[in-house]
Amino acid sequence: ARTLALYNQMTALAAEVLQWIEDNTPPHISSQFSMPLSQMIKDSPKTMLRILHYPPLSGTEETGAIRAAPHEDINLITLLPTATQPGLEVMDTKGNWHKVNCNPDTIVVNSGDMLHECSQGYYPSTKHRVVNPEGVEPNEPRLSMPLFLHPNDDVRLSEKYTAINYLKERLTELGLI
């Protein structure tokens, strides 16, 4: 029941964030959206809340070693409530990595490939990774619960793609289908 409540609250927050993004997008870009961004995710069966488990560190690992390789998410946006341990890093537009604070009152918002597509590249996808952090107590796992906000399959992202066509193409590129 708590997980479902969290899912519903985070999905509602995501709709607000998407509305804020749209409200602050230049008109020549937002006029190209096939529908309001917040409506793209309404009741989408592809939106998913995942629980990611990173095994405990033994204390002998190299600080900064990669735990999750650099990547962008395929969806519109991802909401990331603070993980139980640090390690998340994001890349800026100049290629520099920045540590994301592990503040329990924070939700990180990453823009995804579908937002990049429907904004004609105006919003770049957030490249991110997870590394072995400094100063973490051994034997403590890292748990993360990202919510991946996907539009409904029939949403038109651009002249070239609907959401389902885009998703299938990307999953094929990654060798997942």
N, C-alpha and C positions, 0 to 999 in steps of 0.2 A: 504494500500500500504506500509506503514512503517513497519507494523508487518511482512508482507511477505519479505520485504527487510532484516529485522533483522533475520528472520528465515534462509534466504539464506546465509547471511553473517556468522551467527553462525554455520551453517552446513559446510560451507567451512572451517571455523576455526577448527571445530571438525575433519575434514579430515586431516588437517595439524597436529593437536595434535596426532591423531592416527598414522600418519606416523612417527612422532617424537618418540612415544612410541615404535613402531615397530623397528625403527632404533637403539633404545637403549635397546632392549630386547636381552638377551643372545641368540646366534645362536641355541643352543640346544632347546630353547623354541620357538623362532620365526619360526624355520623350521617346526614346527608342525602346524602353522596357515594354514588353508585350502586355504587362499587367503590373499592378503595384507589387513590389518585392515581398511585402508581408503576406500578400495573397498567394504568392507562388508556393509557400510552404504549408498553407492551410490544409490540415488533415492529410498531409502527405504520408503514405505508408513507407516511404524510403527513409524518412528521418529516423535516426537511431542513436540511442544512448548506449555507449559501450563502457565496460569496465576493463581497464587495461592494468595488468599486473606485471610489474618489473621485479624480478627476484631480488631478494636481499643482497646487499654487498657484503663481501667477506672482510673488507678493510684492506685488502691487498691490491685492489684494482687501481689502475692509473686514473687519476683525476682528469676529466675531460674526454675520456674514451667514449666512443659512441655507443649508446644503448638503443636508440632508434634513429635510423639514418635520415639525413635531411630530405624533406619532401614537402609537397603542398597537398592540401585536401581537395578532392574533386568537387565537393558540394558548394552551396552558396556561402555559408559561414559555418564556423564551428565555435561553440561555446565551451570553454574549458574552466570549470570550477578548479580552484587551486588543488593541486595534487598533494598527496601526503608527504612527499619529499621533493626537494628542488631538483633541477636538472633540465627543465625546459629552456630552450634558447630559440630566439627568432633572428632572422637575418634582415638587415635593413636594405634599402635600395642600392647601397654602395658595396654590399657583400660582406659587411661586418656582422659578427654574431653578438647578440646581447642576451644576458641572463634575464629570465623572467622571475621576479620576486615570488616567493612562496608564501604570500600573505593570505591567511584563511578567509579574509573578507573580499577576495578578488575573484572576478571571472574574466578570463582572457577571451577576446574575440579575434579569431583568425578569419581573414577573407579567403575564399576558396576559388577554385578554377571556374566554377559556373558563374560566380559573380564577376570574375574577370571577363568571361565570355559575354555575358549579357550587358556589361558596361563598356563593351568595345575596348577593353584593356585599361580603362580608367582606374579601376581598382585591381592592383596586382594581387595575386595569390600570396599568402603569407608562407614563406619557406621557414620551416621549423625543424627542430631535432631535439632529442633527449640525450644528455651526456651524463657521465658519472660526476656528481657534484663534489665539491670540497666539503669536508667537515661533517659528513653524514655518518651517524653511528652505524657500525656494522650490524648485520642481521635485521635491518629494517627494510621491508619492501617499499616500493613506490607504487601507489595506486593512483590512477587518473581516471576521470569519468567524462570524456568529451561527448558532447551532443552534436552530431553531424546533421545540419539542416539541409535537407534535399528538397528541391521543388517537386511538385507532382510531375509524373511522366510526360504529360501532354503540354507542359508549359514550354512556350517558345522562348529560348534563350537568345537566339540571333536568327538571322536569315538562314544560316546553315544548319542550326541545331534545335531540336527539342531536347528537353532534359534527358529523356530516356535514350535518344540517339547519342547524345554527348557521353552519358554514363557508359553505355555499351562500348563506344569507341575507346574511351580511356581505360576501361577494365580489360579490353582486348590488348591494348598497348602494354599494360602491366602484366599480361599473361595470366590474368585471373579468370578469364572466360575464353 
